[in-house]
């Protein structure tokens, strides 16, 4: 068991809220984390049929425990249980009564917003950050090996080939969870849709084009995309709308949460193939944006990440919004810094005049330039990310 960064925020939140909810993708380590934090607390998994029936048929008895927090896994399987929790926490007025997890963001958050508003802290546990991953003895040192292997804890806990694990993950979790959210009649077409989304990670989302490529309608593509968001497979980053007297792109960018799953969906079978793969730049960008998200979520904060692009193609890969301060961050997968890397930041800096700017690239050496801090990939994730959000 490695130490997860979110642990500190969970313990803090249990002192301030009667209920703490931990969401995130399946296999991100939610169950392992909460059981290790509270090894003596009552634990119930609603994936278990008998336990689910007990919770559904006699919820009051199910929730009767003196010692807390009571840990309940996959709460979205019995959403009505949340109403009984509300009654109980309002009656006892104690902090740290329940610690619950869920893998379906859409179902879970809808239920919580209706019944537990103001009573629950909602935290998100994503697959491991680079800092967490490096605690595993089996963690590779090279960037391409890390991108290929991905950051799910199970990949490092057992001797299983990444392709085999991700194949099982898709079949066991993704398809099952998506079918709970939406009725997918043609599973083969849905699988093609997921792969087409993978090919667009790091790109501007065009739902009509995506639907046409998969032979489905715009509305179906929108519904399927929402299901993948709810299952923590992918997410959208939206453009920063401050005008700067230019016509700006209004569509979001699509990203996957994990590069290992992304590589699997793109048909990349070995880490050594990444260096010459046409998608390497997109995969690297996906990892950088993911590290930024993980840092925010592990602090219990929501994302403050955008991108910027105007109608003539001038673009900043990432804009971090800290109050009135806008921080540009460019992402380049190349291992050698060249002058073209700075074109976007130079253009944008004339408009916004940022106090700091960063460029993350696929090399190892970090250096200070006149207008931008150049960060090697490892320094970015292990040392500088805290400074970026300061």
C-alpha positions as CSV (number, residue, x, y, z in Angstrom):
1,X,0.0,0.0,0.0
2,X,1.5,3.3,-1.1
3,X,0.5,6.5,0.6
4,X,-2.1,8.4,-1.4
5,X,-1.9,12.2,-1.4
6,X,-5.7,12.4,-1.0
7,X,-5.5,10.8,2.5
8,X,-4.8,14.1,4.2
9,X,-7.8,15.8,2.7
10,X,-10.1,12.8,3.6
11,X,-9.1,13.0,7.3
12,X,-9.5,16.8,7.3
13,X,-13.0,16.5,5.7
14,X,-14.2,13.9,8.2
15,X,-13.7,16.5,10.9
16,X,-15.9,19.1,9.2
17,X,-18.6,17.0,7.5
18,X,-20.8,14.1,8.6
19,X,-20.4,12.4,5.3
20,X,-17.3,12.3,3.0
21,X,-17.9,11.0,-0.6
22,X,-15.0,9.7,-2.7
23,X,-15.6,9.4,-6.4
24,X,-13.3,8.4,-9.2
25,X,-12.8,5.7,-11.8
26,X,-13.0,2.0,-10.9
27,X,-9.6,0.6,-9.8
28,X,-8.2,4.0,-8.9
29,X,-7.7,2.7,-5.4
30,X,-10.7,4.1,-3.5
31,X,-11.5,0.9,-1.6
32,X,-7.8,0.1,-0.7
33,X,-7.4,3.7,0.5
34,X,-10.4,3.9,2.8
35,X,-9.9,0.4,4.3
36,X,-6.3,1.2,5.1
37,X,-7.2,4.6,6.6
38,X,-9.8,3.0,8.8
39,X,-9.0,-0.7,9.3
40,X,-11.3,-1.1,12.3
41,X,-14.3,0.7,10.8
42,X,-17.4,-1.3,9.5
43,X,-17.0,-1.9,5.8
44,X,-19.8,-2.8,3.3
45,X,-19.6,-3.2,-0.4
46,X,-22.9,-2.7,-2.3
47,X,-21.4,-4.7,-5.2
48,X,-22.1,-7.7,-3.0
49,X,-25.7,-8.9,-3.9
50,X,-26.5,-10.0,-0.3
51,X,-25.3,-6.7,1.1
52,X,-27.2,-4.8,-1.6
53,X,-30.4,-6.6,-0.7
54,X,-29.9,-5.9,3.0
55,X,-29.3,-2.2,2.4
56,X,-32.3,-2.0,0.1
57,X,-34.8,-3.9,2.3
58,X,-33.8,-2.7,5.8
59,X,-31.8,0.5,5.4
60,X,-32.2,1.7,9.0
61,X,-30.8,-1.5,10.4
62,X,-28.0,-1.5,7.8
63,X,-26.9,2.0,9.0
64,X,-27.0,1.1,12.7
65,X,-23.4,1.1,13.8
66,X,-21.8,2.9,16.8
67,X,-18.3,3.2,15.5
68,X,-17.5,5.4,12.6
69,X,-16.9,6.3,10.0
70,X,-19.0,3.6,8.4
71,X,-17.5,2.8,5.0
72,X,-19.9,2.0,2.2
73,X,-18.5,1.1,-1.2
74,X,-20.3,1.8,-4.5
75,X,-23.1,3.7,-3.0
76,X,-24.7,4.4,-6.4
77,X,-25.9,0.8,-6.4
78,X,-28.5,1.8,-3.7
79,X,-29.0,5.5,-4.1
80,X,-32.1,5.5,-1.8
81,X,-29.7,4.8,1.1
82,X,-28.7,8.5,0.9
83,X,-32.1,9.6,2.1
84,X,-31.8,7.5,5.2
85,X,-28.3,8.9,5.8
86,X,-29.7,12.4,5.6
87,X,-32.2,11.6,8.4
88,X,-29.6,10.0,10.5
89,X,-26.9,12.7,10.3
90,X,-29.5,15.4,10.9
91,X,-30.6,13.6,14.0
92,X,-27.2,12.9,15.5
93,X,-25.4,16.0,14.3
94,X,-22.0,14.3,14.4
95,X,-19.0,14.7,12.1
96,X,-17.3,11.8,10.3
97,X,-20.3,9.4,10.4
98,X,-20.0,8.0,6.9
99,X,-17.2,7.5,4.3
100,X,-18.7,6.4,1.0
101,X,-17.4,5.8,-2.4
102,X,-18.8,5.6,-5.9
103,X,-17.5,5.0,-9.4
104,X,-20.3,6.6,-11.4
105,X,-20.1,10.4,-11.1
106,X,-23.4,11.2,-12.9
107,X,-25.6,8.9,-10.8
108,X,-23.9,9.6,-7.6
109,X,-23.7,13.4,-7.8
110,X,-27.3,13.7,-8.9
111,X,-28.4,11.7,-5.8
112,X,-26.1,13.7,-3.4
113,X,-27.2,17.1,-4.7
114,X,-30.8,16.1,-4.1
115,X,-30.4,14.7,-0.6
116,X,-27.1,15.6,1.0
117,X,-26.5,19.2,0.0
118,X,-24.3,20.8,2.7
119,X,-23.9,17.5,4.6
120,X,-21.2,15.9,2.4
121,X,-17.7,16.7,1.2
122,X,-17.1,15.4,-2.3
123,X,-13.5,14.3,-3.1
124,X,-12.1,12.7,-6.3
125,X,-9.5,10.0,-6.4
126,X,-7.9,9.6,-9.8
127,X,-5.2,7.0,-10.8
128,X,-1.8,7.7,-9.3
129,X,0.1,10.9,-9.9
130,X,3.7,10.5,-11.0
131,X,4.8,11.2,-7.4
132,X,2.6,8.4,-6.1
133,X,3.6,6.0,-8.9
134,X,7.3,6.4,-8.2
135,X,6.7,4.8,-4.7
136,X,6.0,1.5,-6.4
137,X,9.1,-0.6,-6.7
138,X,8.0,-1.7,-10.2
139,X,7.6,1.9,-11.5
140,X,9.7,2.5,-14.7
141,X,12.1,5.4,-14.8
142,X,11.7,6.3,-18.5
143,X,8.9,8.5,-19.7
144,X,7.6,6.4,-22.6
145,X,7.4,3.3,-20.3
146,X,5.3,5.3,-17.8
147,X,3.0,6.7,-20.5
148,X,2.5,3.2,-21.9
149,X,2.0,1.5,-18.6
150,X,-0.4,4.1,-17.2
151,X,-1.1,5.1,-13.6
152,X,-3.7,2.7,-12.3
153,X,-2.4,1.2,-9.0
154,X,-3.3,-2.4,-10.0
155,X,-0.8,-2.2,-12.9
156,X,2.0,-2.0,-10.4
157,X,0.6,-4.3,-7.7
158,X,0.6,-7.5,-9.8
159,X,2.7,-9.0,-12.6
160,X,0.2,-8.4,-15.4
161,X,0.9,-7.1,-18.9
162,X,-0.7,-3.6,-19.3
163,X,-2.6,-4.6,-22.5
164,X,-4.1,-7.6,-20.8
165,X,-5.2,-5.6,-17.8
166,X,-6.7,-2.8,-19.8
167,X,-8.6,-5.3,-22.0
168,X,-10.2,-6.7,-18.9
169,X,-10.8,-3.2,-17.5
170,X,-12.7,-2.2,-20.7
171,X,-14.8,-5.4,-20.6
172,X,-15.4,-5.7,-16.9
173,X,-16.0,-2.1,-15.9
174,X,-16.5,0.3,-18.7
175,X,-19.0,-1.6,-20.7
176,X,-20.9,-2.6,-17.6
177,X,-21.0,0.9,-16.1
178,X,-21.9,2.5,-19.4
179,X,-24.8,0.1,-19.8
180,X,-26.1,1.2,-16.4
181,X,-26.1,4.9,-17.5
182,X,-27.4,4.4,-21.1
183,X,-28.8,1.7,-23.2
184,X,-26.2,0.8,-25.8
185,X,-27.8,-1.4,-28.4
186,X,-24.8,-1.9,-30.6
187,X,-21.8,-2.7,-28.4
188,X,-19.3,-3.0,-31.3
189,X,-20.3,0.5,-32.5
190,X,-19.8,1.8,-29.0
191,X,-16.4,0.3,-28.7
192,X,-15.5,2.0,-32.0
193,X,-16.8,5.3,-30.5
194,X,-14.5,4.9,-27.5
195,X,-11.5,4.3,-29.8
196,X,-12.4,7.3,-32.0
197,X,-12.5,9.4,-28.8
198,X,-9.0,8.1,-27.9
199,X,-7.7,9.2,-31.3
200,X,-9.0,12.7,-30.4
201,X,-7.4,13.0,-26.9
202,X,-5.9,16.5,-26.7
203,X,-7.9,17.8,-29.6
204,X,-10.8,20.2,-30.0
205,X,-14.1,18.2,-29.7
206,X,-16.3,18.1,-32.8
207,X,-19.3,16.0,-31.9
208,X,-20.7,16.0,-35.5
209,X,-17.5,14.7,-36.9
210,X,-17.1,12.1,-34.2
211,X,-20.7,10.9,-34.7
212,X,-20.2,10.7,-38.5
213,X,-17.0,8.7,-38.2
214,X,-18.9,6.2,-36.0
215,X,-22.1,6.1,-37.9
216,X,-24.2,7.6,-35.1
217,X,-26.2,10.8,-34.7
218,X,-24.9,14.0,-33.0
219,X,-27.3,13.4,-30.1
220,X,-26.1,9.8,-29.6
221,X,-22.5,10.9,-29.7
222,X,-23.3,13.5,-27.0
223,X,-25.1,10.9,-24.8
224,X,-22.2,8.3,-25.2
225,X,-19.6,11.0,-24.4
226,X,-21.5,12.0,-21.2
227,X,-21.5,8.3,-20.2
228,X,-17.8,8.1,-20.6
229,X,-17.4,11.3,-18.6
230,X,-19.6,9.9,-15.8
231,X,-17.5,6.7,-15.7
232,X,-14.2,8.8,-15.4
233,X,-12.8,7.6,-18.7
234,X,-12.5,11.0,-20.3
235,X,-13.2,14.6,-19.5
236,X,-13.5,18.0,-21.2
237,X,-11.4,21.1,-20.8
238,X,-13.1,24.3,-21.8
239,X,-11.6,27.4,-23.5
240,X,-10.9,30.5,-21.5
241,X,-13.4,33.1,-22.7
242,X,-11.6,36.4,-21.9
243,X,-11.9,38.1,-25.3
244,X,-8.6,39.9,-25.9
245,X,-10.3,41.5,-28.9
246,X,-10.0,38.2,-30.9
247,X,-12.5,35.6,-32.1
248,X,-12.0,32.6,-29.9
249,X,-12.7,28.9,-30.2
250,X,-15.7,28.0,-28.0
251,X,-15.6,24.2,-28.3
252,X,-13.9,22.1,-25.5
253,X,-10.9,19.8,-25.7
254,X,-11.2,16.1,-25.0
255,X,-8.8,14.3,-22.8
256,X,-8.5,10.8,-21.3
257,X,-7.8,10.4,-17.6
258,X,-5.1,7.7,-18.0
259,X,-2.4,7.4,-20.7
260,X,-2.1,3.6,-20.3
261,X,-5.8,3.1,-21.2
262,X,-5.3,5.6,-24.0
263,X,-2.3,3.7,-25.4
264,X,-4.4,0.5,-25.3
265,X,-7.3,2.0,-27.2
266,X,-4.9,3.5,-29.8
267,X,-3.5,0.0,-30.4
268,X,0.0,0.7,-29.1
269,X,1.3,-2.7,-28.0
270,X,4.8,-1.8,-26.7
271,X,6.4,1.2,-25.0
272,X,9.2,1.2,-27.5
273,X,6.7,2.1,-30.2
274,X,5.7,5.3,-28.5
275,X,8.7,7.4,-29.6
276,X,7.7,7.1,-33.3
277,X,3.9,6.9,-32.9
278,X,1.8,9.7,-34.5
279,X,-0.1,10.1,-31.2
280,X,2.8,10.6,-28.9
281,X,2.4,14.3,-28.6
282,X,-1.3,13.9,-27.7
283,X,-0.5,11.2,-25.2
284,X,2.2,13.4,-23.5
285,X,-0.2,16.3,-23.4
286,X,-2.9,14.1,-21.9
287,X,-0.4,13.1,-19.1
288,X,0.6,16.7,-18.3
289,X,-3.0,17.9,-18.1
290,X,-3.8,14.8,-16.0
291,X,-1.1,15.7,-13.5
292,X,-2.5,19.2,-13.1
293,X,-6.0,17.7,-12.4
294,X,-4.6,15.2,-9.9
295,X,-2.8,17.9,-8.0
296,X,-6.0,19.9,-7.7
297,X,-8.3,17.0,-6.8
298,X,-5.8,15.7,-4.2
299,X,-6.1,19.1,-2.5
300,X,-9.9,18.8,-2.5
301,X,-10.1,21.6,-5.1
302,X,-11.9,21.7,-8.4
303,X,-10.2,22.2,-11.7
304,X,-9.1,25.7,-12.7
305,X,-7.6,24.7,-16.0
306,X,-8.6,26.0,-19.5
307,X,-7.0,26.4,-22.9
308,X,-6.9,29.3,-25.3
309,X,-7.2,29.3,-29.1
310,X,-8.2,32.0,-31.5
311,X,-9.8,31.7,-35.0
312,X,-6.4,31.8,-36.8
313,X,-4.9,29.0,-34.8
314,X,-2.9,30.8,-32.2
315,X,-3.1,28.6,-29.1
316,X,-2.0,28.0,-25.5
317,X,-2.3,24.4,-24.4
318,X,-3.2,25.2,-20.9
319,X,-4.3,28.4,-19.0
320,X,-4.3,28.1,-15.2
321,X,-6.7,30.6,-13.6
322,X,-5.6,31.7,-10.1
323,X,-8.0,34.5,-9.3
324,X,-7.2,37.3,-11.5
325,X,-3.8,35.8,-12.4
326,X,-3.7,33.8,-15.7
327,X,-0.7,31.4,-16.1
328,X,0.0,30.0,-19.5
329,X,1.5,26.6,-19.8
330,X,2.7,25.0,-23.1
331,X,3.2,21.3,-23.6
332,X,5.7,19.8,-26.1
333,X,6.6,16.1,-26.2
334,X,10.0,16.7,-27.9
335,X,13.2,16.0,-26.0
336,X,15.1,19.0,-27.4
337,X,13.9,22.6,-26.8
338,X,13.7,24.7,-29.9
339,X,12.5,28.2,-30.6
340,X,9.2,27.1,-32.1
341,X,8.1,25.9,-28.7
342,X,7.7,29.5,-27.5
343,X,5.6,30.9,-30.3
344,X,2.3,30.5,-28.6
345,X,3.4,31.9,-25.3
346,X,5.1,34.9,-27.0
347,X,1.9,35.7,-28.9
348,X,-0.4,35.3,-25.8
349,X,2.0,37.2,-23.5
350,X,1.6,40.3,-25.6
351,X,-2.2,40.2,-25.0
352,X,-2.3,39.1,-21.4
353,X,1.1,40.0,-19.9
354,X,1.3,37.1,-17.4
355,X,3.5,37.3,-14.3
356,X,4.8,33.8,-15.0
357,X,4.8,31.3,-17.9
358,X,5.8,27.6,-18.2
359,X,6.7,25.2,-20.9
360,X,6.7,21.4,-20.1
361,X,8.6,19.2,-22.5
362,X,9.6,15.6,-22.9
363,X,13.3,16.2,-22.0
364,X,15.0,15.9,-18.6
365,X,16.7,19.3,-18.1
366,X,14.9,22.3,-16.7
367,X,16.1,25.8,-17.4
368,X,15.1,29.4,-17.0
369,X,14.4,31.5,-20.2
370,X,13.6,35.2,-20.4
371,X,9.8,34.9,-20.6
372,X,9.2,31.3,-19.5
373,X,10.4,28.6,-17.1
374,X,11.2,25.4,-19.2
375,X,10.4,22.3,-17.2
376,X,11.6,18.8,-17.9
377,X,8.8,16.3,-17.5
378,X,10.0,14.9,-14.2
379,X,10.7,18.2,-12.6
380,X,7.3,19.5,-13.6
381,X,5.5,16.6,-11.9
382,X,7.7,16.1,-8.9
383,X,8.9,19.6,-8.0
384,X,7.3,22.5,-9.8
385,X,3.6,21.7,-10.0
386,X,3.1,23.1,-6.5
387,X,4.7,26.4,-7.5
388,X,2.5,26.7,-10.6
389,X,-0.6,26.6,-8.4
390,X,0.7,28.8,-5.6
